[in-house]
């Protein structure tokens, strides 16, 4: 057996609990194991060949997972409730024109729930039960690095909540692959942090990681498009990240709020009353016409809802409930945009990551609209523009100017 020990700290509140939203927050190994599957698929284009051998499965030739996860709290978890005094101090403007980035990212989905407080630390132990070659270790190490740098856990984790800082891992003598993926918390400033991100992501985007034997790889000259969110591969990758250059001081129990507010304001300022969505959807809801094309904002994820002052009802756009891969149907298509707060040295830096892969609403007939009291959903044409890519350009300009 080989044991990898990780010391992890919550950077923003983590809304992670069971099915009951009123339950006490908890850190559970199965939750992290599911997240590791997602991030393993995000960097290994051949995951379908090896996933069950690493994570286990219920198929005919699948068996037990190759590793065990154990979560140990460094001290009893301190629950955190939405603190209006902390959040309201970030308000700018008055009345309906008030802007608040943290509240915008929360989207009122979490304030009534308890969270694991920012600053809470825990130890994650990964026990490799059946060591078998360096590629299996690299698969685990890559998944863990991505989870605790790009990823998050719990409700609204794609919008900044549930961000983590991976403070140390080891022992390196048993896991030499750790040296190839530097930890951001060890970097001195944003410039060094960006260099570390570039280095780690370049490694994970290459076919050398996890580095399966040549006879175990796909031999097709042009592989089929990857239908899962991923960190990209090759010169045509759509993967991007933007890092705030100055960041915010990390001292104090609520330092996270300033950093998350900046990321939220960047998204809020870009999306609110954005043309042509604002005019088109408002006129559709007013009865002037039925929508024929998905709004540009749908590329941030589905479903989305629009409400307008002085207009009765709402317009909701969702993934069209046709037959989907795997034989299931869903009205959801998760966002490829991840908002994060990264700890680099002694500062907290807002960051945005745009994963490669299918973009919501861009497939023909992949989106439908439900207008209040106006009949059933019908498939729509794709949006005329990818607003998510425009946002990445906008946030890059915004933060470069600060």
C-alpha positions in Angstrom: 0.0 0.0 0.0 1.0 3.6 -0.6 -0.5 6.5 1.3 -0.7 10.1 0.0 -1.6 12.7 2.7 -3.0 16.1 1.7 -3.5 19.1 4.0 -6.4 21.2 2.7 -8.0 24.4 3.8 -11.4 25.9 2.8 -10.9 29.3 1.2 -14.6 30.3 0.9 -17.6 28.8 2.7 -18.3 25.2 1.6 -22.0 24.3 1.3 -21.5 20.5 1.5 -24.1 18.4 3.2 -26.6 15.6 2.6 -29.9 15.7 0.9 -31.5 17.7 3.6 -30.5 21.4 3.1 -31.1 22.1 6.8 -28.5 19.4 7.9 -25.2 20.2 9.4 -22.4 20.6 6.8 -20.0 17.6 6.7 -16.9 16.4 4.8 -17.6 13.0 3.4 -15.1 10.8 1.4 -17.8 9.7 -1.2 -18.3 13.4 -2.1 -14.7 13.9 -2.8 -14.5 10.6 -4.7 -17.2 11.7 -7.1 -15.4 15.0 -7.7 -12.2 13.2 -8.4 -13.9 11.2 -11.2 -15.0 14.5 -12.8 -11.5 16.0 -12.7 -9.9 12.8 -13.9 -12.1 12.9 -17.0 -11.1 16.5 -17.4 -7.5 15.7 -18.3 -7.3 12.1 -19.5 -8.8 11.8 -23.0 -8.7 8.0 -22.6 -10.6 8.0 -19.3 -13.2 5.6 -20.6 -10.6 2.9 -20.9 -9.1 3.3 -17.4 -11.7 4.9 -15.1 -13.2 1.7 -13.7 -9.8 0.3 -13.1 -8.9 3.3 -11.0 -12.2 4.3 -9.3 -14.1 1.0 -9.5 -17.4 0.3 -11.0 -20.4 -2.0 -11.3 -19.7 -3.3 -14.8 -19.1 -7.0 -15.8 -15.3 -6.6 -15.6 -15.2 -3.8 -13.0 -14.2 -4.3 -9.4 -13.2 -2.5 -6.3 -11.6 1.0 -6.5 -7.8 0.9 -6.5 -7.7 3.4 -3.7 -9.5 4.4 -0.4 -10.2 8.0 0.7 -10.2 9.0 4.4 -11.2 12.5 5.6 -10.0 13.7 9.0 -11.0 17.1 10.4 -8.2 18.9 12.0 -10.6 20.2 14.6 -14.4 20.1 14.8 -16.1 21.8 11.8 -17.4 25.2 12.7 -20.6 25.9 10.8 -21.1 29.3 9.1 -24.4 30.9 8.4 -24.9 33.7 5.8 -23.8 36.8 7.7 -25.7 39.8 6.3 -23.4 42.2 8.1 -20.4 40.7 6.3 -22.1 40.6 2.9 -24.0 43.8 3.0 -20.9 45.9 3.5 -20.0 45.0 -0.1 -23.1 46.7 -1.5 -22.7 49.4 -4.1 -25.6 51.6 -5.2 -29.1 51.8 -3.8 -32.5 50.1 -4.3 -32.9 48.0 -7.4 -29.6 49.3 -8.7 -27.6 47.8 -5.8 -24.7 45.5 -6.9 -23.1 42.9 -4.7 -20.8 40.3 -6.2 -21.1 37.7 -3.4 -24.9 37.9 -3.4 -25.0 37.6 -7.2 -22.9 34.5 -7.2 -24.9 32.9 -4.4 -28.1 33.5 -6.4 -30.1 33.1 -3.1 -29.5 29.3 -3.4 -27.4 29.0 -0.2 -28.2 31.8 2.4 -30.6 29.6 4.4 -28.2 26.8 4.7 -25.2 26.1 6.9 -21.7 26.0 5.4 -18.3 24.9 6.5 -16.6 28.1 7.5 -13.7 29.5 5.4 -10.5 28.6 7.1 -11.6 25.2 8.2 -8.8 22.6 7.6 -8.8 18.9 7.1 -6.5 16.0 6.1 -7.4 13.9 3.1 -5.6 10.5 3.0 -5.5 8.6 -0.2 -4.6 4.9 0.3 -3.4 3.2 -2.9 -4.4 -0.4 -2.2 -2.9 -2.0 -5.3 0.1 0.0 -6.7 0.5 -0.8 -10.3 2.7 1.5 -12.4 3.4 5.3 -12.3 0.5 6.0 -14.7 -2.0 5.0 -12.0 -0.3 7.3 -9.5 -0.3 10.2 -12.0 -4.1 9.7 -12.6 -4.8 10.2 -8.9 -2.3 13.0 -8.4 -3.6 14.9 -11.5 -7.2 14.5 -10.3 -6.4 15.8 -6.8 -4.4 18.8 -8.1 -7.2 19.9 -10.4 -9.9 19.4 -7.7 -8.1 21.6 -5.2 -7.0 24.3 -7.6 -9.6 24.6 -10.4 -12.4 22.8 -8.7 -14.5 23.1 -5.6 -17.2 21.2 -3.6 -20.8 21.8 -2.6 -23.6 24.1 -3.8 -22.6 27.0 -6.0 -19.1 25.5 -6.3 -18.8 26.7 -9.9 -19.5 30.2 -8.7 -16.7 30.5 -6.1 -18.1 28.9 -3.0 -16.4 25.7 -1.9 -12.9 26.9 -3.0 -9.9 25.1 -1.4 -6.2 25.6 -0.9 -4.0 22.6 -1.1 -1.3 23.5 1.4 1.0 20.4 1.3 1.0 16.8 0.1 3.4 13.9 0.4 5.5 11.9 1.0 7.4 12.7 -2.2 9.6 9.6 -2.0 6.5 7.4 -2.5 4.8 9.8 -4.9 7.6 11.4 -7.2 4.9 12.8 -9.5 4.1 15.5 -7.0 7.2 17.4 -8.1 5.6 18.0 -11.5 2.5 19.8 -10.2 3.5 22.8 -8.0 1.1 24.1 -5.3 -0.1 27.7 -5.7 0.0 28.3 -2.0 3.8 28.0 -2.1 4.2 30.7 -4.7 5.3 34.2 -3.6 3.0 36.4 -5.9 0.6 36.3 -8.7 3.3 36.3 -11.4 4.9 33.1 -9.9 1.4 31.7 -9.3 0.5 32.1 -13.0 3.8 30.5 -14.0 3.0 27.5 -11.7 -0.6 27.3 -13.2 0.8 27.3 -16.7 3.4 24.7 -15.9 0.9 22.3 -14.2 -1.8 22.7 -16.8 0.7 22.2 -19.7 1.7 18.9 -18.1 -1.9 17.8 -17.6 -2.9 18.8 -21.1 -0.1 16.6 -22.6 -0.4 12.9 -23.5 2.5 12.3 -21.2 0.1 12.6 -18.2 -0.9 10.1 -17.0 1.2 8.5 -19.8 -0.5 5.2 -20.5 1.5 2.8 -22.6 1.4 3.4 -26.4 -0.4 0.1 -27.1 -3.1 1.2 -24.6 -3.9 4.5 -26.3 -6.3 5.2 -29.1 -4.7 4.8 -32.5 -7.2 7.0 -34.4 -5.6 9.9 -36.3 -8.4 12.3 -35.4 -10.1 11.3 -32.1 -13.8 11.9 -31.7 -14.7 15.2 -30.0 -14.7 15.0 -26.2 -18.2 15.5 -24.9 -17.2 16.1 -21.3 -15.8 19.3 -19.8 -12.0 19.2 -19.9 -8.8 21.2 -19.7 -8.1 21.0 -23.4 -5.4 19.5 -25.5 -3.5 20.9 -28.4 -3.5 24.3 -30.1 -7.2 24.4 -30.8 -8.2 24.1 -27.1 -10.8 26.5 -25.9 -9.6 26.2 -22.3 -8.7 29.6 -20.7 -8.0 31.1 -17.3 -7.8 34.6 -16.0 -6.1 35.5 -12.7 -6.5 38.7 -10.7 -3.0 40.2 -10.5 -3.1 42.0 -7.1 -5.5 39.9 -5.0 -6.6 40.6 -1.5 -5.0 40.2 1.9 -5.9 36.8 3.3 -5.9 37.8 7.0 -9.2 37.7 8.9 -12.1 35.3 9.0 -14.0 37.1 6.2 -11.2 38.1 3.9 -12.6 35.7 1.3 -15.7 38.0 0.8 -13.7 40.8 -0.8 -12.0 38.4 -3.3 -15.2 36.6 -4.1 -17.0 39.9 -4.5 -14.6 41.1 -7.1 -15.1 38.0 -9.2 -18.9 38.3 -8.7 -18.9 41.9 -9.7 -17.0 41.1 -12.9 -19.6 38.6 -13.9 -22.5 40.8 -12.7 -21.3 43.9 -14.6 -20.9 41.8 -17.7 -24.3 40.1 -17.7 -26.8 42.5 -16.2 -29.0 44.2 -18.9 -26.6 42.8 -21.6 -27.8 43.4 -25.2 -29.3 41.9 -27.2 -30.6 39.4 -24.6 -32.3 42.1 -22.4 -34.3 43.6 -25.3 -35.1 40.3 -27.1 -36.3 38.3 -24.0 -38.2 41.3 -22.6 -40.1 41.8 -25.8 -40.8 38.0 -26.0 -42.2 38.0 -22.5 -44.3 41.1 -23.3 -46.1 39.1 -26.0 -44.5 40.8 -29.0 -43.0 37.6 -30.4 -41.9 34.1 -29.5 -38.2 33.6 -29.1 -36.6 31.7 -32.0 -33.0 31.8 -30.9 -31.4 31.0 -27.5 -30.1 34.1 -25.7 -26.3 34.6 -25.6 -26.4 34.3 -21.8 -27.4 30.7 -22.1 -23.8 29.8 -22.9 -23.1 30.3 -19.2 -25.2 27.3 -18.3 -28.8 26.1 -18.4 -31.5 26.6 -17.1 -31.6 30.4 -16.7 -34.6 32.6 -15.9 -35.3 36.2 -16.8 -37.6 38.6 -14.9 -38.2 42.2 -15.7 -39.6 45.1 -13.7 -43.1 46.0 -15.0 -43.5 42.8 -17.0 -45.6 40.0 -15.6 -44.2 36.5 -15.3 -40.8 35.2 -16.3 -39.0 33.5 -19.2 -37.0 30.4 -18.6 -34.6 28.8 -20.9 -33.5 25.2 -20.4 -31.8 22.4 -22.2 -34.3 20.8 -24.6 -35.6 17.5 -23.1 -34.8 15.3 -26.1 -33.0 12.0 -25.9 -29.5 12.4 -24.6 -26.4 10.3 -24.5 -26.7 7.4 -22.1 -30.5 7.3 -22.5 -31.4 10.0 -20.0 -33.1 13.3 -20.3 -32.3 16.5 -18.5 -33.2 20.2 -18.6 -29.8 21.2 -17.3 -26.4 21.8 -18.9 -23.8 22.8 -16.4 -21.7 25.9 -16.9 -18.2 25.5 -18.4 -17.2 28.6 -16.4 -15.6 28.1 -12.9 -15.2 31.1 -10.6 -12.6 30.5 -7.9 -10.7 32.2 -5.1 -7.1 30.9 -5.1 -4.7 31.4 -2.3 -1.2 32.4 -3.6 1.2 33.0 -0.8 -0.6 35.3 1.8 -3.1 36.7 -0.7 -6.4 35.6 -2.1 -6.8 36.0 -5.9 -10.1 35.8 -7.8 -9.8 33.6 -10.9 -12.0 32.4 -13.7 -11.5 29.2 -15.6 -13.3 28.4 -18.8 -13.3 24.6 -19.5 -13.2 23.2 -23.0 -16.0 20.9 -24.2 -19.6 21.4 -25.4 -21.0 24.9 -24.6 -24.6 25.1 -23.4 -27.2 26.1 -26.0 -24.8 25.9 -29.0 -26.1 22.6 -30.5 -29.0 22.9 -33.0 -32.3 22.6 -31.0 -30.4 22.1 -27.8 -32.3 24.9 -25.9 -36.0 25.5 -25.3 -37.9 28.5 -23.8 -40.8 28.4 -21.4 -42.7 31.7 -21.3 -45.2 32.2 -18.4 -48.7 31.1 -19.5 -47.7 30.8 -23.2 -47.6 27.1 -24.1 -45.0 24.4 -24.1 -41.3 24.5 -24.7 -40.0 24.4 -28.2 -36.4 23.9 -29.5 -34.5 27.1 -30.4 -31.7 27.9 -32.7 -28.2 28.4 -31.2 -27.3 31.9 -29.9 -25.6 34.2 -32.4 -22.6 34.7 -30.1 -20.6 32.9 -27.4 -21.1 35.4 -24.5 -18.9 33.2 -22.2 -15.9 33.8 -24.4 -16.7 37.5 -24.5 -16.8 37.5 -20.7 -13.3 35.9 -20.5 -12.0 38.8 -22.8 -13.8 41.3 -20.6 -12.6 40.1 -17.3 -9.0 39.9 -18.7 -9.2 43.6 -19.6 -10.8 44.5 -16.4 -8.2 42.9 -14.2 -5.3 43.9 -16.3 -6.3 47.5 -15.8 -6.3 47.2 -12.0 
